[in-house]
Amino acid sequence: MPIYEYACAGCGHKFEALVRSGTTPECPDCHSTELNKLLSVFATTQTSAQTAPMMPSPCGSCGHPDGPGGCAFSQGAAAY
């Protein structure tokens, strides 16, 4: 049962709705079912302007002291 964000096409009201299977959401203000689904934005707890650290790039770019392919992740992948 996901929660979706909508904007009503009739009155422009923006709201969230818990959508159960087999139900059609409607605007709580005008009860219209002509809704536009909005792109949801996830909340974060980070308060600084820094960005989240990026995941390591493909093998060879992490700077492992044994050189490209020398880390345990590379060795485990080679076994498959």
C-alpha positions in Angstrom: 0.0 0.0 0.0 2.2 2.8 -1.2 1.7 6.5 -0.5 1.5 8.7 -3.6 1.6 12.4 -4.0 -1.0 13.9 -6.3 -2.2 17.3 -7.7 -5.8 17.6 -8.5 -6.5 18.6 -12.1 -9.7 20.3 -11.1 -8.8 22.5 -8.2 -5.0 22.3 -8.1 -4.9 20.9 -4.5 -1.7 18.9 -3.7 -2.0 16.0 -1.3 -0.7 12.5 -0.4 -2.9 9.4 -0.5 -2.4 5.9 0.7 -3.5 3.8 -2.3 -4.8 0.3 -1.7 -5.3 -2.1 -4.5 -8.6 -1.8 -6.3 -9.2 1.8 -5.0 -9.2 5.1 -6.9 -7.8 8.1 -5.1 -9.8 11.3 -5.1 -9.1 14.9 -4.1 -10.0 15.6 -0.5 -11.2 19.1 -1.4 -13.3 18.7 -4.5 -13.6 14.9 -4.7 -12.4 14.8 -8.3 -10.6 11.7 -9.5 -8.8 13.5 -12.3 -5.4 13.6 -10.6 -1.8 14.0 -11.7 0.7 11.9 -9.9 3.7 14.0 -8.7 7.3 13.0 -8.4 8.0 12.3 -4.7 11.1 13.7 -3.0 12.7 11.6 -0.3 13.6 13.3 3.0 17.1 13.2 4.3 18.5 13.7 7.8 21.7 15.4 6.6 21.8 19.1 7.5 25.0 20.2 5.8 25.4 21.2 2.2 27.7 18.3 1.6 26.6 15.6 -0.8 26.5 11.9 0.0 29.7 10.0 -0.7 29.7 8.3 -4.1 30.1 4.5 -4.4 33.5 3.3 -5.7 34.0 3.3 -9.4 34.7 0.1 -11.4 37.6 -2.1 -10.4 41.0 -0.4 -10.6 39.9 3.1 -9.5 39.8 2.6 -5.7 43.6 3.1 -5.2 44.1 -0.3 -3.6 47.9 -0.7 -2.7 48.1 -4.0 -4.6 47.0 -2.3 -7.8 44.0 -2.7 -10.0 42.1 -5.9 -9.2 44.0 -6.5 -6.0 41.2 -6.0 -3.5 39.0 -8.7 -2.1 35.9 -7.5 -4.0 37.7 -8.1 -7.3 38.9 -11.6 -6.2 35.4 -12.6 -5.1 33.8 -11.5 -8.4 36.4 -13.5 -10.4 35.2 -16.7 -8.7 31.8 -16.4 -10.4 
